[in-house]
Amino acid sequence: MPLNATVARVTDRIRARSEAPRAAYLDRIGRAAAAGPARAHLSCGNQAHAYAAMGADKPALAAARAPNIGIVTAYNDMLSAHQPYESYPALIREAARRAGATAQVAGGVPAMCDGVTQGQAGMELSLFSRDVIALAAGVALSHNTFDAALFLGVCDKIVPGLVIAAATFGHVPAVFVPAGPMTSGITNDEKSRVRNAFAEGKATREELMAAEMASYHGPGTCTFYGTANTNQMLMEIMGLHLPGASFVNPNTPLRAALTEAAATRAAQITALGNDFRPVGEILDERAYVNGIVGLMATGGSTNLVLHLPAMARASGVMLDLQDFADLSDAVPLMAKVYPNGLADVNHFHAAGGLQFLIGQLLDAGLLHPDAKTVAGEGLEPYRQEAVLEDGRLGWRPGPTASLNDKILRPANDAFAPVGGLKQLSGNLGRGVIKVSAVAPERHVIEAPARVFHTQEAVKAAFKAGAFTSDTVVVVRFQGPQANGMPELHSLTPTLSVLQDRGLRVALVTDGRMSGASGKVPAAIHVSPEAAAGGPLARLRDGDLVRLDADAGTLEVLAPGFEDRPPVPADLSANAHGIGRELFEAFRRNVGPAVTGAAVVV
């Protein structure tokens, strides 16, 4: 199948836009690779420090003829998705020895749980944690003793931060190693019902706690299709996972076998062998276009509209919101996984999962089939699913037909002809909306604005009964310069209740929503942000705002709007407490949302 014309056009546009920075990047990593294996340039004293605690592996490390794999881990046991990583280093070291290699934990990176910090002050550190993770991984790899790297991370900012670090050390081959989703608990729909009932005072805190604990109940990623699971889809469709690795549950024999295979593959693709695959060559414009196509086909997290441009810039590739918009118009929505359906990722995987989806997208000409991956040349291996046969890991052809068409459909019979995300632009700035879960009759909302500066003020107004008519709720001064761009997911039950009461409501903000953004239309990441004097800073209560997801517009219909002075921000409450004072330099130096809200790239 020839490449889809829109996919080809967008790729060519990205390639042309990125020509100079990509050439400089490839030259930089090429010179680093040409210098040869890193350990050859270390003094005996340098190396002795690095190998002192390595026991039986010390002779192989000192000889410097076998590959040495650096493990960068985001393990902690507060994130359910990362708890399984506790046992991975031992598995990896043993697998590396069998492959004639060695492996060391190069370093750890922080990993915060957005589920814990939603609606809390700590959420103001969340987006910036991506840059901290990139910096911490850079420190881990700075010892320059590794021929390949394994990156252990799953959740929201962790994977993008690790990709930024991997791209920065682009001359080093890299394999990303997932941990898999937790087994299914109560349905996400039931969890949402209890949350909404609690918001209305119709459920007790004990009932809410019971529902939450029944939903988040064991090791692995949360099972809805939020940022963590979107990350895993991206790592597979971009060729950084082994085929079929993303959605195998933790603590299963297949999961352990895939982890061991990742170590083996990392040892095979170093510069010491015959299949050198530096990660910087994998992370080209084709990989990022494939990632965006996967994002659209699955209705993935809006957070990746921030993360993908930041990740791409680290490898010299320049993405723009228009690239997302054009690809969204060309890619059908093939999956319905909560919040844009009732199924969870385990159901998605059982229905054919990524192997069916990737195969369909390849057959439709919507993916670059020749993109370089850790598994081989091209995406063909990613049609295959991983299996254990007689205790040995192997791959077999994945499903060619959906096993549940309520969850997963072929490209020519998709749930919608276009993808799940839309760009918005107009006199209020540029932003994005996730439409995959929004009913078509709610794609256009025109209503008077109610302007707030905190999500707590929105909740207080709701409790006071202030919302009695159609409303566009505007929450400004939530951008990266203002307070680190926290997610506003804790507003979801409030807005959902208003919508369920029959009101036409929408959210407009320069902040973020969760990867679980749901049925209420939300224009998010609006840029320029209010703290930088953006148009949102000129809005007043009662201004008529029109959000049109079909036309891709976000406008205020108020005479003289452009001539108003912007309202100044009072950000004193966001400057201190829960570590926020440590991030003042980040807030001063962060880039705009449209380029990824990044500090380090």
RONU-554765 format. One line per 10 residues: number of its first residue (from 1); their letters; for each residue x, y, z of C-alpha. Coordinates in steps of 0.05 Angstrom, whole numbers. Each point is the difference from the previous one (the first is absolute). Example, Ala and Ser with C-alpha at 12.3 -4.5 7.8 and 13.67 -1.06 7.14 Angstrom:
2
1	AS	246:-90:156 ~ 27:69:-13
//
This chain:
601
1	MPLNATVARV	0:0:0 ~ 30:68:-19 ~ 9:50:56 ~ -61:43:13 ~ 8:67:-34 ~ -13:40:64 ~ 50:-42:40 ~ 51:10:-55 ~ -13:75:-4 ~ 4:11:75
11	TDRIRARSEA	64:-42:4 ~ 32:40:-56 ~ -20:65:34 ~ 31:-23:66 ~ 63:-23:-35 ~ 8:67:-36 ~ -14:39:64 ~ 50:-43:38 ~ 56:-2:-52 ~ 51:43:36
21	PRAAYLDRIG	-11:-23:72 ~ -5:-73:-21 ~ 64:4:-41 ~ 37:31:59 ~ -28:-53:46 ~ 21:-58:-45 ~ 69:30:-8 ~ 7:5:76 ~ -21:-71:15 ~ 39:-26:-60
31	RAAAAGPARA	64:30:28 ~ -15:-30:69 ~ -11:-69:-31 ~ 63:5:-42 ~ 41:10:63 ~ -12:-73:15 ~ -24:-37:63 ~ 0:48:58 ~ 39:-42:50 ~ 61:-1:-46
41	HLSCGNQAHA	11:73:17 ~ -5:-7:75 ~ 61:-4:45 ~ 12:-62:42 ~ -20:40:61 ~ -64:22:-33 ~ -18:-71:-17 ~ 19:-29:68 ~ -50:47:33 ~ -54:-23:-49
51	YAAMGADKPA	12:-74:10 ~ 19:-4:73 ~ -66:-32:23 ~ -14:-44:-60 ~ 27:-66:27 ~ 5:-55:-52 ~ -13:49:-56 ~ 63:40:15 ~ 47:-39:-48 ~ -48:9:-59
61	LAAARAPNIG	-8:73:16 ~ 74:12:6 ~ 15:-36:-66 ~ -49:48:-34 ~ -14:-49:-57 ~ -71:-18:21 ~ -57:50:-4 ~ -18:35:65 ~ -73:20:6 ~ -21:59:44
71	IVTAYNDMLS	-67:-6:35 ~ -36:65:13 ~ -59:-16:46 ~ -59:40:25 ~ -16:-53:53 ~ -38:19:62 ~ -55:-38:35 ~ -49:57:6 ~ -15:-1:-74 ~ -37:-65:-13
81	AHQPYESYPA	26:2:-72 ~ 72:3:23 ~ -1:-48:60 ~ 14:-60:-45 ~ 67:31:-20 ~ 28:-19:69 ~ 20:-68:-26 ~ 21:20:-71 ~ 74:14:12 ~ 13:-71:23
91	LIREAARRAG	-38:-28:-61 ~ 38:46:-47 ~ 69:-15:29 ~ -11:-75:-7 ~ -27:7:-71 ~ 59:44:-18 ~ 49:-52:25 ~ -34:-53:-43 ~ 8:47:-59 ~ 74:9:14
101	ATAQVAGGVP	-10:69:29 ~ -2:36:67 ~ -52:47:29 ~ 2:53:55 ~ -53:46:30 ~ 27:66:-26 ~ -47:41:42 ~ -71:14:22 ~ -47:55:-20 ~ -58:29:40
111	AMCDGVTQGQ	-70:-22:-18 ~ -59:36:30 ~ -71:-26:-4 ~ -50:50:-29 ~ -56:-42:30 ~ 26:18:69 ~ 11:74:-15 ~ -64:15:-40 ~ -31:63:30 ~ 59:8:48
121	AGMELSLFSR	58:50:2 ~ 48:-55:-21 ~ -32:-2:-69 ~ 35:66:-14 ~ 66:-39:-2 ~ -28:-54:-46 ~ 15:27:-70 ~ 69:25:21 ~ 16:-69:27 ~ 8:-20:-73
131	DVIALAAGVA	60:47:-6 ~ 27:-24:67 ~ -4:-72:-24 ~ 37:18:-64 ~ 54:34:42 ~ 5:-58:49 ~ 5:-51:-56 ~ 54:44:-31 ~ 39:-3:65 ~ -8:-76:2
141	LSHNTFDAAL	28:-8:-71 ~ 55:53:9 ~ 46:-54:29 ~ 11:-19:-72 ~ 11:-74:14 ~ -60:-28:-39 ~ -6:-30:-69 ~ -76:-1:3 ~ -55:22:47 ~ -64:-29:26
151	FLGVCDKIVP	-52:51:23 ~ -50:-24:53 ~ -59:47:3 ~ -74:1:-15 ~ -40:59:26 ~ -18:70:-20 ~ 63:43:0 ~ 49:-57:11 ~ 1:-29:-70 ~ 5:68:-35
161	GLVIAAATFG	56:20:47 ~ 36:-65:-14 ~ -8:9:-75 ~ 29:70:4 ~ 60:-29:37 ~ 7:-59:-48 ~ -1:49:-59 ~ 52:43:33 ~ 45:-62:4 ~ -22:-18:-69
171	HVPAVFVPAG	63:-37:-19 ~ -17:-53:53 ~ -50:-54:-20 ~ -61:-1:45 ~ -57:-48:14 ~ -60:22:41 ~ -26:-53:49 ~ -73:3:23 ~ -31:-32:61 ~ -72:-9:-26
181	PMTSGITNDE	-70:18:25 ~ -32:-25:64 ~ -54:-51:-8 ~ -71:28:-8 ~ -37:23:62 ~ -69:31:3 ~ -20:34:-65 ~ 24:70:-13 ~ -72:20:-13 ~ -20:-23:70
191	KSRVRNAFAE	58:38:30 ~ -21:63:-37 ~ -72:-9:24 ~ 21:-2:73 ~ 46:60:-9 ~ -57:41:-30 ~ -47:-22:56 ~ 51:22:52 ~ 7:68:-35 ~ -75:9:8
201	GKATREELMA	0:-23:72 ~ -37:-65:-18 ~ 56:-48:20 ~ 40:-3:64 ~ 75:6:5 ~ 2:-74:21 ~ -38:-19:-64 ~ 47:42:-42 ~ 62:-31:33 ~ -27:-70:-11
211	AEMASYHGPG	-12:14:-74 ~ 69:31:-10 ~ 35:-58:36 ~ -39:-50:-42 ~ 23:36:-63 ~ 74:11:18 ~ 13:-66:33 ~ 67:-31:-19 ~ 66:5:-36 ~ 1:31:-70
221	TCTFYGTANT	-26:61:-36 ~ -69:26:12 ~ -43:-36:-50 ~ -34:60:-33 ~ 30:28:-64 ~ 35:60:31 ~ 70:27:-8 ~ 36:-61:28 ~ -32:-49:-48 ~ 5:50:-57
231	NQMLMEIMGL	75:2:14 ~ 4:-75:-6 ~ -37:1:-67 ~ 49:53:-24 ~ 62:-38:20 ~ -24:-60:-39 ~ -25:36:-63 ~ 64:43:0 ~ 43:-63:3 ~ 31:8:69
241	HLPGASFVNP	-34:-61:32 ~ 6:-71:-23 ~ -61:-21:-40 ~ -61:-17:43 ~ 33:24:65 ~ -46:57:20 ~ -61:-31:32 ~ 22:-66:31 ~ -19:-1:74 ~ 54:4:54
251	NTPLRAALTE	26:-60:38 ~ -16:-50:-55 ~ 49:-47:-35 ~ -10:36:-66 ~ 15:67:32 ~ 66:-27:29 ~ 19:-32:-66 ~ -10:66:-37 ~ 43:36:51 ~ 55:-50:-9
261	AAATRAAQIT	-7:5:-76 ~ 7:76:5 ~ 68:-9:34 ~ 21:-50:-53 ~ -21:46:-56 ~ 37:59:31 ~ 64:-42:1 ~ -10:-17:-74 ~ -6:71:-26 ~ 62:33:29
271	ALGNDFRPVG	58:27:-40 ~ 40:-62:21 ~ -44:-44:-45 ~ -25:-2:-71 ~ -69:32:10 ~ 16:68:30 ~ -65:39:12 ~ 13:66:35 ~ -66:27:27 ~ 11:68:-32
281	EILDERAYVN	-7:-32:-69 ~ -65:-34:21 ~ -29:66:26 ~ -9:34:-67 ~ -60:35:-32 ~ -30:-67:-21 ~ -1:-26:72 ~ -35:63:26 ~ -51:0:-56 ~ -14:-73:15
291	GIVGLMATGG	-9:19:73 ~ -50:55:-17 ~ -38:-47:-46 ~ -6:-50:58 ~ -22:56:46 ~ -57:18:-47 ~ -21:-71:-17 ~ -7:-18:74 ~ -28:66:27 ~ 60:7:46
301	STNLVLHLPA	19:49:54 ~ 1:75:-13 ~ 64:3:41 ~ 38:-29:-58 ~ -15:62:-41 ~ 48:33:50 ~ 49:-57:7 ~ 11:-20:-73 ~ 26:69:-22 ~ 47:1:60
311	MARASGVMLD	24:-71:-14 ~ 9:16:-74 ~ 40:64:12 ~ 51:-42:39 ~ 15:-39:-63 ~ 0:61:-47 ~ -71:-10:-25 ~ -48:60:2 ~ -74:-16:8 ~ -57:50:-3
321	LQDFADLSDA	-73:-3:22 ~ -20:3:-74 ~ 34:-67:-10 ~ -45:-31:53 ~ -62:33:-30 ~ 15:-23:-71 ~ 15:-71:21 ~ -63:-2:43 ~ -41:17:-63 ~ 32:-58:-37
331	VPLMAKVYPN	0:-55:53 ~ -64:-37:21 ~ -17:-13:73 ~ 6:-75:6 ~ -3:-12:75 ~ -50:13:55 ~ 34:-6:68 ~ -21:39:62 ~ -12:59:2 ~ -25:-4:-72
341	GLADVNHFHA	-31:-68:12 ~ -15:-50:55 ~ 58:-47:-12 ~ 68:3:34 ~ 69:-14:-29 ~ -4:-74:19 ~ -63:-6:-42 ~ 34:39:-56 ~ 59:-48:2 ~ -46:-60:0
351	AGGLQFLIGQ	-38:27:-60 ~ 63:0:-42 ~ 36:59:30 ~ 58:35:-31 ~ 17:-57:-47 ~ -68:4:-35 ~ 2:76:1 ~ 70:6:-28 ~ -15:-51:-54 ~ -62:38:-20
361	LLDAGLLHPD	36:67:-2 ~ 56:-30:-41 ~ -49:-31:-49 ~ -36:68:-6 ~ 65:36:-16 ~ -5:42:63 ~ 67:-20:31 ~ 71:5:-26 ~ 15:-74:-10 ~ 75:12:-8
371	AKTVAGEGLE	11:36:66 ~ 60:-27:37 ~ -15:-37:65 ~ 36:-38:55 ~ -29:-65:-29 ~ 23:8:-72 ~ -9:41:-62 ~ -72:22:-6 ~ -64:-10:39 ~ -18:-69:-28
381	PYRQEAVLED	24:-36:64 ~ -51:40:39 ~ -57:-37:-32 ~ 22:-59:42 ~ -21:-16:71 ~ 46:-28:53 ~ -16:-70:26 ~ 32:-53:44 ~ 4:-69:-31 ~ 29:-55:44
391	GRLGWRPGPT	28:54:45 ~ 37:35:-57 ~ -16:69:-26 ~ -21:5:-72 ~ -43:42:-47 ~ -58:-20:-43 ~ -44:40:-48 ~ -48:45:37 ~ -75:0:-14 ~ -22:23:-68
401	ASLNDKILRP	-72:11:23 ~ -25:35:62 ~ -21:-48:54 ~ -49:52:28 ~ -26:54:-47 ~ -30:40:57 ~ 72:14:22 ~ 44:-4:-62 ~ -19:8:-73 ~ 36:-4:-67
411	ANDAFAPVGG	23:64:-33 ~ -54:-5:-54 ~ -56:-8:51 ~ 24:45:57 ~ -39:32:56 ~ 12:68:-33 ~ 33:21:-65 ~ 48:48:35 ~ 45:-5:61 ~ -14:17:72
421	LKQLSGNLGR	35:67:6 ~ -12:68:-32 ~ 39:64:-2 ~ -38:64:19 ~ 20:70:-20 ~ -31:69:1 ~ 3:66:37 ~ 8:-38:67 ~ 64:-33:-25 ~ 19:-71:-20
431	GVIKVSAVAP	-19:-62:38 ~ -23:-72:-7 ~ -63:-40:15 ~ -10:-75:8 ~ -64:-16:-36 ~ 1:-76:-1 ~ -44:-4:62 ~ -42:63:-13 ~ -69:-11:-30 ~ -6:33:-69
441	ERHVIEAPAR	-56:45:24 ~ 48:30:50 ~ 56:16:-49 ~ -24:72:-5 ~ -13:38:65 ~ -18:74:0 ~ -15:30:68 ~ 19:56:48 ~ 66:-8:35 ~ 11:-7:75
451	VFHTQEAVKA	72:17:15 ~ 40:-32:57 ~ 73:0:21 ~ 0:-67:37 ~ -36:-65:-6 ~ -19:6:74 ~ -39:63:-17 ~ -39:-40:-53 ~ -18:-53:51 ~ -21:52:50
461	AFKAGAFTSD	-46:33:-51 ~ -30:-68:-16 ~ -14:-15:73 ~ -32:68:7 ~ -48:-16:-58 ~ 29:55:-45 ~ -6:-40:-65 ~ -72:2:-22 ~ 6:13:-75 ~ 45:-17:-59
471	TVVVVRFQGP	72:20:18 ~ 70:-1:-27 ~ 43:-9:62 ~ 66:36:-10 ~ 57:-18:47 ~ 60:44:-16 ~ 70:11:30 ~ 10:-76:-4 ~ 54:1:-53 ~ 73:-22:7
481	QANGMPELHS	26:70:17 ~ -55:12:51 ~ 0:-62:43 ~ 32:-57:-39 ~ -63:-18:-40 ~ -34:-48:47 ~ -53:-49:-24 ~ -71:23:18 ~ -29:-70:0 ~ -32:10:68
491	LTPTLSVLQD	-50:46:-36 ~ -26:-59:-42 ~ -54:-23:49 ~ -24:72:11 ~ -6:15:-74 ~ -29:-69:-15 ~ -56:11:51 ~ -17:67:-32 ~ -3:-33:-68 ~ -42:-57:27
501	RGLRVALVTD	-49:53:26 ~ -13:21:-72 ~ 45:61:-2 ~ 45:13:-59 ~ 69:9:32 ~ 72:3:-22 ~ 68:12:31 ~ 51:49:-28 ~ 68:3:33 ~ 74:12:-10
511	GRMSGASGKV	10:-60:46 ~ -5:-74:-14 ~ -53:-53:9 ~ 16:-71:18 ~ 15:-53:-52 ~ -68:-25:22 ~ -34:62:-28 ~ -71:-21:-12 ~ -69:20:-24 ~ 1:75:16
521	PAAIHVSPEA	30:42:-57 ~ 65:32:25 ~ 44:48:-38 ~ 67:-8:35 ~ 73:21:-7 ~ -25:68:-25 ~ 61:40:-21 ~ 25:54:9 ~ -17:-12:73 ~ -33:52:44
531	AAGGPLARLR	62:11:43 ~ 37:21:-64 ~ -54:51:-16 ~ -38:-48:-46 ~ -72:13:-22 ~ -29:-40:58 ~ 25:55:46 ~ -49:48:-33 ~ -63:-42:9 ~ -56:24:46
541	DGDLVRLDAD	-60:-34:31 ~ -57:1:-50 ~ 42:3:-63 ~ -30:-45:-53 ~ 49:-56:-16 ~ -7:-48:-58 ~ 37:-66:-1 ~ -9:-36:-67 ~ 36:-66:-2 ~ -26:-15:-70
551	AGTLEVLAPG	27:64:-30 ~ 61:1:46 ~ -13:69:28 ~ 2:32:69 ~ -27:71:2 ~ -29:53:45 ~ -57:40:-31 ~ 8:65:38 ~ 9:69:-32 ~ 64:35:19
561	FEDRPPVPAD	30:-64:30 ~ 68:11:-33 ~ 6:70:31 ~ -9:-21:72 ~ 61:-1:45 ~ 18:-70:26 ~ -18:-16:72 ~ 64:-9:41 ~ 13:-66:34 ~ 6:-8:75
571	LSANAHGIGR	44:-62:4 ~ 25:9:70 ~ -38:-61:25 ~ 37:-44:-51 ~ 71:20:18 ~ 12:-41:63 ~ -18:-65:34 ~ 6:-74:-21 ~ 65:16:-35 ~ -28:53:-47
581	ELFEAFRRNV	54:50:20 ~ 52:-47:-29 ~ -32:8:-69 ~ 0:75:-7 ~ 57:-4:-51 ~ -43:-48:-41 ~ -59:47:0 ~ 44:58:-22 ~ 32:-39:-58 ~ -54:-46:-26
591	GPAVTGAAVV	-22:4:-72 ~ -71:7:-25 ~ -49:-58:-2 ~ -1:-1:-77 ~ 73:-22:-1 ~ -6:-49:58 ~ 5:44:63 ~ 71:-23:7 ~ 58:26:41 ~ 59:-43:-21
601	V	-11:-4:-75
//
